[in-house]
Amino acid sequence: MATTDSESRPHGASTRSMPLEQNPRIPLLRRLRGTQVVVPDIESMVAHWPRAQHPEVEWMVEEIDRVLQSVFTLPKYEARLRKMREAKLGEFGASTWPYARFEALRPAVYLLVFLSYLFLEIDTKQYSPMATNDEAVADSYLKANLSGVPGTDLSDISTNSIIACFKPAGNAIVEFYDEGKLAKLRLASSFAFVRMCDEERRVFAAPFLPTAEEYMRKRMGSSGVMVFGTFVEFAYGISLPKEVCEDEAIKCIWDKTNVVVFTINDILSLNKEMAHSPVVDSLIPLLTVELGSAQAAIEHACHTIRFSVHAIDLAAERILAREFSTPGLRDDIRKFIDGAKYLITSSLSWSLVTPRYGLNAASMDGGLRMTL
């Protein structure tokens, strides 16, 4: 990664020594606005991967709408209800888990509502029924729900309707997973939530920009991808042995899936981020500082996607080429790997059409042109 210039962290600067009036975010935002860029065709990079939609997609859409209406009951939450409906969560879930068993769909619906709300909340806190709840409450709720301890009364922790959306998913997961995988999910969900809220609150407190490398390290934990990854086994009714879950090829596949998903998100949500807030602590602005232009930053990010897709393919070939003594294990591993691919292709398709990002792009053929 290139060394940052004066817009990022000056030599010897620290959070204590750099005066806040020298905060580099506003000049960087002004520099980016009005810039015309072309995003290379990311769809072509994953064109060889499967895409599908669950046959119960209409049920998922209707069920999510029912859950949303049960959560956002007060008139003051009408704007948030509208935004959550516009997010097209049902279609996203149906293409993320296209072959999920039917009994996994209801927990999937609640998981989608819960996680999507947490991710959306950061952008529009004014709509938030969670605004008066400390994020530690949600963290405690998740940990208690996933602990599997009989007799745990979650209402003692929180009665917030959004937080409680996790309960049906959490209960189903506890019944399915062993303790090792539950611990992994507790860590992934807790870290993602706490990191996201904590970083948003502190973003303007730091008088310097992080480097792109520093940002990516944090993004690996805050993207929420590993929560979706852990849910794949549950959705498909498979249970991979510990040695497979800890295999270097499987770890590589999900690490690179994480990179691809958040990089796609950071590219395609850039206009939305710049339009609604002056926050530029995300991948493309930070790479612009290091590489000199927004176009160079986007091309660099797309190269990262292309490299990561290739790494996923190679890792899949390595592990599927092995001999397994357990009947059906290779098929289960293939389903788990396909789960990563479906998450990427569904995230990409969703990002292009969701009103949240405002792209309204039927395809990326020939590149996607944007004016920042």
N, C-alpha and C positions, 0 to 999 in steps of 0.2 A: 504494500500500500504506500502511496506517495506520502511524503512529509507534508503536514498541513502548513498553510501559509498564515498570514497575519489575521485572516478572518476567523481562523480557528484558535488554537491555543498558542499564544505567543511564548517564546522561550522564557521559562521561569515564572509563568503566570500560574496562579492558583485561585481557588474559589474565594480566598480571603484577601489576596493582594490586588486583584483586578477590580477597579471601580465599576459598579453596575451601569453607570452612564456610558461605558465603553462596550456594552453588550452588543455583540456582532450580529444578532438575529435580524434586526430591522434593516440594516444595510443589505444583508443577504437576501431578504425577502424582496426588497425593491429591485435588486439586481436580477432576480428570477422572473418577476412579474412582467408579462408581455413577451417573454421568450417563446419562440416557436420551436417545437421539437417533434421528431418522428420516432415513435416507439417501434422497434423491429417486430416482426411477426412472431410473437411468442407461441401462438397456436401451432405454428409449423414445427416448433421444437418438441412438442408432445403429440404430434399427429399420429405417431405409431402406437400410442397408448390407448387403452379402452375407454369408451364413454358409454354410459347407459343411464336409464332413469327407472326408478322403482315403479312397478305397476300400480302401487298404491299411492302414487303422487297426489292424486286428488284428495284422498283421505288425509294425507299429511298436511296439505294446505288448509283443509277445513279444520283439522284438529288444532293446528297452530293458531288459527284465527280464533277458535273457541277459547284456547288458553289465554291469548292476548286480551280478549274481551273480559275474561274473568279476573285478570290482573289489573288492567287499566280501567277501572269502573267509574272513577270520578271524572267529572267534566274537565277539571284542570289538567287531566292527562290525555286529552283528546289529541293534542299535537304529537305526543310520544306514541300513542296507539297508531296514528296515521303513519308515522315514520317506520314503526316496526312492521306494519303491514306491507309497506312499500319495499321492505328488505327482501321479500321473496324467500323467506326461510324454508318454506315447504319444498320449493323447487330445488333449493340448494341441498337440503337434506336428502331428497330423493336421488340426486345425482352423486352425492357423497357416499351413500350406502345403498347402491342400487339393487343389491341382492340380499339385503338384511332380512332376517326372519321376521315374520309379522309381529311376534311378541316383543321384538326389540324396538318397534317403531314408536310406541308411546313414550318409553324412556328417552328415545332419540329426540322426540319433539320437545320434551321438557329441557333436555340438555341444550338444544339449539336456542330455545328462548332464553334460558339462563345465560349462556355464554355470549350470545349475540347482544343481549342487553348490556352486559358488562362492557363489551367492546364499544358499543354505541354510546354508552353513558358518558364516556370521556369527552366526546365531541359536543354533547348537548346537555350539560348538567342542569340547565334551567328546567328541563322536563322531568327531572329525576325524582321518583318516589323514594329513592335510596339516598337522597342528598343529605338527610339528617343522620344516616347510619355510617358509623366508622367502618372502613373496609375490614378491620380486624373482626367485626361481627360476622361478615360473610365468610371470612377465612375460618373462623371457629365453627361456623355452621357446616361448611364443607368437610372439615376434619372430623367433626362429630358424626355426621351422616355416614361417612365412609369408614368410620371406625368399626362398625358392625357390632357395637356393644349393645346387648339386649336392654330394652327399657329406657333407652336414651330419649328424653323428651326435647325434641328440637325447638319446640315453641318456647322453651325456657331461654334459648339463645336468641331467637328472632322470630317475629310473626310477620316480618316484611314479605309481601306477596311475591316479589321478584326473587328474593333469596330462597323462599320456599319452593320455587319452581325446580330447584335442584333435587328436592326430596324424592320424587318418583324415579328419576334417573339413578340417584344414589342408592336407593333401596334395591333396585333391580341389579345394579352392579355388584353390590355387597353379596347378593345371593349367588352371583355367577363366579366372581373372581376369588382366587386364593389370597392370603394376606400379603404376599410379596407384591402382587400386582396392584392390590388396593393401596399399598404404601406408595407405589410409584405414581398412581393416579392422584393420591392426596398431595404428593409433592408437586406434580405438574399443575394441578388446578390451583392450588394455593399460591404457588410461586407466580403463575401467570397473572392471577388477579391482583395480588399485592404489589407486584412489580409494576403493573400497568398503572394502577392508581397512584402509587408512590412517585413514579417517574413523572406523571402528568403534573402532580402538585408541585414538584421541585424543579420543573423544566426551566422556569425563568429565574430561579434562585442562583443557578450557576452562571457566572459572568463570562463563560467561554463555551464554545461549541465542543462537543465530543468529537473525536475522530470517527470516521466511518467504521473503522475496525472496532472501536469501543462500542459504538452503537449496535453493531451486528452481534456482538457478544451478549449484550443485554436483550436484544430482540429474540435471540434463541430461546430465552426463558419466558418472554412475555407474549409470544405470538399465540399461545393456546393450541398450537399444532399437536403437541404431545398429549393433550387431553383427548383430542379427536383420535389420535393414534392408538391410545390405550382402549378407546371405545370400539375399535374395529373388531377385536376378538369377540366382544359381547354381541355386536350387531350380527356377526356371522355364525355365532354359536360354536366357535373354535377355542381351544385352549392350548397354546404353544408351550412346550416345556421350557424350563428356565434356561437351559443351555442354548436353545434356539433364540430366545429373546435377547440373550447376552452375546450372541454371535456378532463378530465384527461386521459382517455383511448386513445384518438386520439393523444394527446401530447406524451404519453408514446410510442405509436407505432412509431411515427416519430423520437423521440429522440433515441430509440433503433435501428431504421433503420439507422440513422446517424452513430451510434457506429459500427454497423455490417459492413456497407459499407466501412468506413475508416479503420477499423481494417483489413478486408480482403485485402484492397489495400496496407496497410502497410506491411502485411506479404508477399504477393505475388509479390510486387514490390521491395523487399529488395535487391535482387541481382542486379537489374537494378540501384538502388540508389547507391549501393556500387561500382559498376563498373564505373559509370560515374562521380561521385564526392565524395569528402571525407565527405559529410554531414551525420552525424549520429544522428541528432536531429529528430528522428522518433521513433515510438513506440517500435519496437523490440530491437534496440540498447539500448534505455533508460531502458527497462525492463531487459535487460541483465546486466546492471550495478546494478540494484536493486535485481535481483534474482540469479545472479551468473553464468548463462550460457545462450547461445542463445536458446538451446533446451527448457530450463525452461521458457524462455521468450515467445517462440512460443506457448507452451502448455498453459501458462497463458492467452495469447491473444485469443486462441481458446476456452478456458473456458468462456471468456467474450462473444464471439460470441454465444456459446451454451446457456448461460444464457439469453442473449438479445433476441434470437429467441424464447425462452420459454416465456419471458415477453411479446413479441409481440402477441403470441398465446393467452395468458391469457387476455391481454387487449382487443383483438378482440372478445373473448368470452363474456367479460363483456358488451361491448357496443352493440353487436348484440343480446344479450339476453333481451334487454329492449323493451318496447312497444313504438311505435312511431305513432302519430296521422296523420302525413303527408304521404299520399300515395307514395310509391316508395322510401321513404327516407332510409329504411333499405338496399335496393338494392344499392342505391348510396353510402352509407357508406361502404358496402362490396366492391364495386369497388375501393373506395378510399384506403381501407386497402390492397386490392390486388395490388394496385399500388405500395405500399411500398414493398410488397413481390416480385413483378416482378423486381423492381429496384435492390433488393439484388441478386436474382438469375441471372439476366442478367449481373450484375457487376462481379459476381463470374465466370460465363461462359466466359465472355469477357477477364477477367484477365488471365485465363488459356491458351487462344489461341492467344492473341494479340502479335505480334512481339515486341511490346514495352517492354514487360516484359521478353520475350525470354524463356518462360516455355515450350511452345508447348506440353501441357499436355491434352490428350483426356479426362482424368478423374482423380479424386483423390482417387480412390479406392485403399485401402491398404496404403494410405498416400503418400505424395509428397516429394521425397528426393531432397535436394538441398545442394550444396557446396557453401558456401558464398565466 
